[in-house]
């Protein structure tokens, strides 16, 4: 009898978890194959993008500087985002996704009252915006082949989880990224392999961050192709 009750309880937990991850309405979609589809995106720092049938290539000419490319769509507090990415320069680079980004007093990150950002990292981690960020590819000249991803909460550059290896440093294959934010529960997978799974309790590191903007950050050595960004509400 006890065994049956335990099995039923586990099934309820699993079913509830799956239901919580179910996709609702489509919030944003971009194949990244048409230059016009990026007209509303905002580049900060020394980055440029080029589009063709393979997707959007983002890089810094002559490796001039780090950069962040912001999606214009405000994302809800509960969402699932998916995109594909391929590394064109496995020798060195670093990829981060910022999400739930807002001004420290609830402003839109493009509010002119906020300090202008130019791709310098501390402007995003210790400046006047709040966000979560995950580094899911890390292979810099000073930290080669880093074997784990990082989830941090900002303002403050608080490392809240060191996860599993994200995109392998030497891979030139297309990888599928899935990011889920269910209020304070944050997960990320690469090709179906979980690399981050953490819940913000809203106390240890301050209040849970809600809705906000999403942006792709690259360090200056990076050259990545992005394709098929899709964002859905969570049911």
C-alpha positions as a Markdown table, in Angstrom:
| # | Residue | x | y | z |
|---|---|---|---|---|
| 1 | Unk | 0.0 | 0.0 | 0.0 |
| 2 | Unk | 2.8 | 2.4 | 1.0 |
| 3 | Unk | 4.6 | 1.6 | -2.2 |
| 4 | Unk | 1.6 | 2.4 | -4.3 |
| 5 | Unk | 1.1 | 5.7 | -2.5 |
| 6 | Unk | 4.7 | 6.7 | -3.1 |
| 7 | Unk | 4.5 | 5.8 | -6.8 |
| 8 | Unk | 1.3 | 7.9 | -7.1 |
| 9 | Unk | 3.0 | 10.8 | -5.4 |
| 10 | Unk | 6.0 | 10.6 | -7.7 |
| 11 | Unk | 3.8 | 10.5 | -10.7 |
| 12 | Unk | 1.9 | 13.6 | -9.5 |
| 13 | Unk | 5.2 | 15.4 | -9.0 |
| 14 | Unk | 6.4 | 14.4 | -12.5 |
| 15 | Unk | 3.2 | 15.3 | -14.2 |
| 16 | Unk | 3.0 | 18.6 | -12.4 |
| 17 | Unk | 6.6 | 19.4 | -13.4 |
| 18 | Unk | 5.8 | 18.6 | -17.0 |
| 19 | Unk | 2.6 | 20.7 | -17.0 |
| 20 | Unk | 4.6 | 23.6 | -15.6 |
| 21 | Unk | 7.0 | 23.4 | -18.5 |
| 22 | Unk | 4.2 | 23.3 | -21.1 |
| 23 | Unk | 4.4 | 26.1 | -23.8 |
| 24 | Unk | 1.6 | 28.6 | -24.0 |
| 25 | Unk | 1.2 | 31.6 | -26.4 |
| 26 | Unk | 4.2 | 32.5 | -28.6 |
| 27 | Unk | 5.7 | 35.7 | -27.4 |
| 28 | Unk | 8.5 | 36.3 | -29.9 |
| 29 | Unk | 9.9 | 34.6 | -33.0 |
| 30 | Unk | 12.8 | 35.4 | -35.2 |
| 31 | Unk | 14.6 | 33.1 | -37.6 |
| 32 | Unk | 17.6 | 35.6 | -37.8 |
| 33 | Unk | 17.8 | 35.1 | -41.6 |
| 34 | Unk | 16.5 | 38.5 | -42.6 |
| 35 | Unk | 18.4 | 41.7 | -41.7 |
| 36 | Unk | 15.1 | 43.7 | -41.5 |
| 37 | Unk | 14.0 | 41.5 | -38.6 |
| 38 | Unk | 16.8 | 43.0 | -36.5 |
| 39 | Unk | 15.9 | 46.6 | -37.0 |
| 40 | Unk | 14.5 | 46.9 | -33.5 |
| 41 | Unk | 17.3 | 45.1 | -31.8 |
| 42 | Unk | 19.9 | 47.2 | -29.9 |
| 43 | Unk | 23.6 | 46.6 | -30.1 |
| 44 | Unk | 25.8 | 47.8 | -27.2 |
| 45 | Unk | 29.6 | 47.7 | -27.6 |
| 46 | Unk | 31.8 | 47.0 | -30.6 |
| 47 | Unk | 29.7 | 44.2 | -32.2 |
| 48 | Unk | 28.1 | 43.8 | -35.6 |
| 49 | Unk | 25.7 | 41.3 | -37.1 |
| 50 | Unk | 25.3 | 39.8 | -40.6 |
| 51 | Unk | 22.4 | 37.6 | -41.8 |
| 52 | Unk | 22.0 | 35.0 | -44.4 |
| 53 | Unk | 20.2 | 31.7 | -44.9 |
| 54 | Unk | 22.2 | 30.1 | -42.1 |
| 55 | Unk | 21.2 | 32.7 | -39.5 |
| 56 | Unk | 22.7 | 35.7 | -37.7 |
| 57 | Unk | 26.5 | 35.9 | -37.3 |
| 58 | Unk | 27.5 | 38.1 | -34.5 |
| 59 | Unk | 31.1 | 39.2 | -34.0 |
| 60 | Unk | 33.4 | 42.2 | -33.2 |
| 61 | Unk | 35.4 | 43.4 | -36.2 |
| 62 | Unk | 39.2 | 43.1 | -35.5 |
| 63 | Unk | 38.1 | 41.8 | -32.0 |
| 64 | Unk | 37.7 | 45.5 | -30.9 |
| 65 | Unk | 35.5 | 44.8 | -27.9 |
| 66 | Unk | 32.8 | 42.9 | -26.0 |
| 67 | Unk | 29.2 | 43.4 | -27.0 |
| 68 | Unk | 25.6 | 42.8 | -26.1 |
| 69 | Unk | 22.6 | 42.5 | -28.5 |
| 70 | Unk | 19.2 | 43.1 | -27.0 |
| 71 | Unk | 15.9 | 41.7 | -28.1 |
| 72 | Unk | 13.3 | 44.5 | -28.1 |
| 73 | Unk | 10.5 | 42.2 | -26.7 |
| 74 | Unk | 9.6 | 42.4 | -23.1 |
| 75 | Unk | 9.5 | 38.8 | -21.8 |
| 76 | Unk | 7.1 | 37.6 | -19.1 |
| 77 | Unk | 8.2 | 36.3 | -15.7 |
| 78 | Unk | 7.4 | 32.8 | -16.8 |
| 79 | Unk | 8.7 | 31.8 | -20.3 |
| 80 | Unk | 10.6 | 29.2 | -22.3 |
| 81 | Unk | 13.1 | 30.4 | -24.9 |
| 82 | Unk | 14.8 | 28.3 | -27.4 |
| 83 | Unk | 17.5 | 29.0 | -30.1 |
| 84 | Unk | 20.2 | 27.3 | -32.1 |
| 85 | Unk | 23.8 | 28.4 | -32.1 |
| 86 | Unk | 27.0 | 27.4 | -33.9 |
| 87 | Unk | 30.6 | 28.4 | -33.1 |
| 88 | Unk | 32.6 | 29.7 | -36.0 |
| 89 | Unk | 35.7 | 30.4 | -33.9 |
| 90 | Unk | 36.4 | 27.6 | -31.4 |
| 91 | Unk | 39.9 | 29.0 | -30.7 |
| 92 | Unk | 38.4 | 31.4 | -28.1 |
| 93 | Unk | 35.2 | 33.0 | -27.0 |
| 94 | Unk | 32.4 | 33.4 | -24.4 |
| 95 | Unk | 28.6 | 33.5 | -24.8 |
| 96 | Unk | 26.2 | 34.8 | -22.2 |
| 97 | Unk | 22.5 | 35.3 | -22.2 |
| 98 | Unk | 21.0 | 38.0 | -20.0 |
| 99 | Unk | 17.3 | 37.8 | -19.1 |
| 100 | Unk | 14.7 | 39.3 | -16.8 |
| 101 | Unk | 16.7 | 42.5 | -17.3 |
| 102 | Unk | 15.2 | 45.8 | -16.0 |
| 103 | Unk | 16.4 | 49.0 | -14.4 |
| 104 | Unk | 17.0 | 48.7 | -10.6 |
| 105 | Unk | 13.8 | 50.6 | -10.0 |
| 106 | Unk | 11.7 | 48.8 | -12.6 |
| 107 | Unk | 12.6 | 50.9 | -15.6 |
| 108 | Unk | 12.9 | 49.5 | -19.1 |
| 109 | Unk | 16.6 | 48.9 | -19.8 |
| 110 | Unk | 16.4 | 51.5 | -22.6 |
| 111 | Unk | 15.1 | 54.2 | -20.4 |
| 112 | Unk | 17.2 | 57.3 | -21.1 |
| 113 | Unk | 17.5 | 58.0 | -17.4 |
| 114 | Unk | 19.8 | 54.9 | -17.1 |
| 115 | Unk | 23.5 | 55.1 | -17.7 |
| 116 | Unk | 24.5 | 54.4 | -21.3 |
| 117 | Unk | 26.0 | 50.9 | -21.7 |
| 118 | Unk | 28.9 | 50.2 | -24.0 |
| 119 | Unk | 29.5 | 46.5 | -23.7 |
| 120 | Unk | 31.7 | 46.7 | -20.6 |
| 121 | Unk | 30.8 | 43.8 | -18.3 |
| 122 | Unk | 30.4 | 45.7 | -15.0 |
| 123 | Unk | 27.8 | 47.9 | -16.6 |
| 124 | Unk | 25.5 | 44.8 | -16.7 |
| 125 | Unk | 26.5 | 43.2 | -13.5 |
| 126 | Unk | 27.2 | 46.1 | -11.1 |
| 127 | Unk | 25.5 | 49.0 | -12.9 |
| 128 | Unk | 22.0 | 50.3 | -12.7 |
| 129 | Unk | 20.1 | 47.2 | -14.1 |
| 130 | Unk | 19.1 | 43.9 | -12.6 |
| 131 | Unk | 19.1 | 40.6 | -14.4 |
| 132 | Unk | 20.1 | 37.0 | -14.4 |
| 133 | Unk | 22.8 | 35.7 | -16.7 |
| 134 | Unk | 24.1 | 32.3 | -17.8 |
| 135 | Unk | 27.5 | 31.8 | -19.5 |
| 136 | Unk | 26.8 | 28.7 | -21.6 |
| 137 | Unk | 30.0 | 28.7 | -23.7 |
| 138 | Unk | 33.3 | 29.7 | -22.0 |
| 139 | Unk | 36.7 | 29.4 | -23.6 |
| 140 | Unk | 38.6 | 32.6 | -23.1 |
| 141 | Unk | 42.4 | 33.1 | -23.5 |
| 142 | Unk | 42.7 | 33.4 | -19.7 |
| 143 | Unk | 40.4 | 30.5 | -18.9 |
| 144 | Unk | 40.6 | 27.9 | -21.6 |
| 145 | Unk | 38.0 | 25.1 | -21.9 |
| 146 | Unk | 36.2 | 26.0 | -18.7 |
| 147 | Unk | 34.3 | 22.8 | -17.7 |
| 148 | Unk | 31.2 | 24.4 | -16.3 |
| 149 | Unk | 28.5 | 27.0 | -17.0 |
| 150 | Unk | 27.7 | 29.8 | -14.5 |
| 151 | Unk | 24.4 | 31.3 | -13.5 |
| 152 | Unk | 24.7 | 34.7 | -11.8 |
| 153 | Unk | 22.2 | 37.2 | -10.4 |
| 154 | Unk | 22.8 | 40.9 | -10.9 |
| 155 | Unk | 23.0 | 43.6 | -9.6 |
| 156 | Unk | 26.1 | 42.4 | -7.8 |
| 157 | Unk | 27.6 | 39.6 | -9.9 |
| 158 | Unk | 26.4 | 36.9 | -7.5 |
| 159 | Unk | 27.4 | 33.4 | -8.6 |
| 160 | Unk | 24.4 | 31.4 | -7.6 |
| 161 | Unk | 25.2 | 28.1 | -9.4 |
| 162 | Unk | 28.2 | 26.5 | -11.2 |
| 163 | Unk | 26.5 | 24.1 | -13.5 |
| 164 | Unk | 27.6 | 21.5 | -16.0 |
| 165 | Unk | 29.7 | 22.1 | -19.2 |
| 166 | Unk | 27.7 | 24.1 | -21.7 |
| 167 | Unk | 28.7 | 24.1 | -25.4 |
| 168 | Unk | 31.9 | 22.1 | -25.7 |
| 169 | Unk | 34.8 | 24.4 | -26.4 |
| 170 | Unk | 36.0 | 22.8 | -29.6 |
| 171 | Unk | 32.5 | 22.1 | -31.1 |
| 172 | Unk | 31.6 | 23.6 | -34.5 |
| 173 | Unk | 28.2 | 21.7 | -34.6 |
| 174 | Unk | 24.8 | 23.4 | -34.3 |
| 175 | Unk | 23.6 | 23.2 | -30.6 |
| 176 | Unk | 20.0 | 23.7 | -29.4 |
| 177 | Unk | 19.7 | 25.9 | -26.3 |
| 178 | Unk | 16.6 | 25.8 | -24.1 |
| 179 | Unk | 16.1 | 28.4 | -21.3 |
| 180 | Unk | 13.2 | 28.2 | -18.9 |
| 181 | Unk | 12.3 | 30.8 | -16.3 |
| 182 | Unk | 9.3 | 29.8 | -14.2 |
| 183 | Unk | 9.3 | 32.7 | -11.8 |
| 184 | Unk | 12.4 | 31.9 | -9.6 |
| 185 | Unk | 13.0 | 28.4 | -11.1 |
| 186 | Unk | 15.6 | 28.7 | -13.8 |
| 187 | Unk | 16.8 | 25.8 | -16.0 |
| 188 | Unk | 19.0 | 25.7 | -19.2 |
| 189 | Unk | 19.7 | 22.7 | -21.4 |
| 190 | Unk | 22.1 | 22.2 | -24.3 |
| 191 | Unk | 20.8 | 19.6 | -26.8 |
| 192 | Unk | 18.5 | 18.2 | -24.1 |
| 193 | Unk | 21.3 | 17.9 | -21.5 |
| 194 | Unk | 20.6 | 20.0 | -18.4 |
| 195 | Unk | 23.4 | 22.3 | -17.5 |
| 196 | Unk | 21.6 | 24.7 | -15.0 |
| 197 | Unk | 18.8 | 24.0 | -12.6 |
| 198 | Unk | 18.4 | 26.5 | -9.7 |
| 199 | Unk | 15.6 | 28.1 | -7.8 |
| 200 | Unk | 15.8 | 31.7 | -6.5 |
| 201 | Unk | 14.1 | 31.7 | -3.1 |
| 202 | Unk | 13.6 | 35.4 | -3.2 |
| 203 | Unk | 15.5 | 35.9 | 0.1 |
| 204 | Unk | 19.1 | 34.8 | -0.1 |
| 205 | Unk | 20.0 | 37.1 | -3.0 |
| 206 | Unk | 17.1 | 39.5 | -2.9 |
| 207 | Unk | 13.7 | 39.4 | -4.5 |
| 208 | Unk | 13.0 | 37.1 | -7.5 |
| 209 | Unk | 13.3 | 39.0 | -10.8 |
| 210 | Unk | 10.2 | 39.0 | -12.9 |
| 211 | Unk | 9.6 | 40.2 | -16.5 |
| 212 | Unk | 12.3 | 41.9 | -18.5 |
| 213 | Unk | 14.5 | 41.9 | -21.6 |
| 214 | Unk | 16.8 | 39.2 | -23.0 |
| 215 | Unk | 20.1 | 39.9 | -24.6 |
| 216 | Unk | 23.0 | 37.9 | -26.1 |
| 217 | Unk | 26.5 | 38.9 | -24.9 |
| 218 | Unk | 29.8 | 37.8 | -26.5 |
| 219 | Unk | 33.4 | 38.5 | -25.6 |
| 220 | Unk | 35.4 | 40.1 | -28.4 |
| 221 | Unk | 37.0 | 36.9 | -29.6 |
| 222 | Unk | 33.7 | 35.2 | -30.2 |
| 223 | Unk | 32.0 | 34.5 | -33.6 |
| 224 | Unk | 28.7 | 32.7 | -33.3 |
| 225 | Unk | 25.8 | 32.0 | -35.6 |
| 226 | Unk | 22.3 | 32.3 | -34.0 |
| 227 | Unk | 19.1 | 30.9 | -35.6 |
| 228 | Unk | 15.5 | 30.4 | -34.8 |
| 229 | Unk | 14.9 | 32.3 | -31.5 |
| 230 | Unk | 11.5 | 31.3 | -30.2 |
| 231 | Unk | 9.9 | 32.5 | -26.9 |
| 232 | Unk | 6.7 | 31.2 | -25.4 |
| 233 | Unk | 4.7 | 31.9 | -22.2 |
| 234 | Unk | 4.6 | 29.1 | -19.8 |
| 235 | Unk | 1.1 | 27.7 | -19.0 |
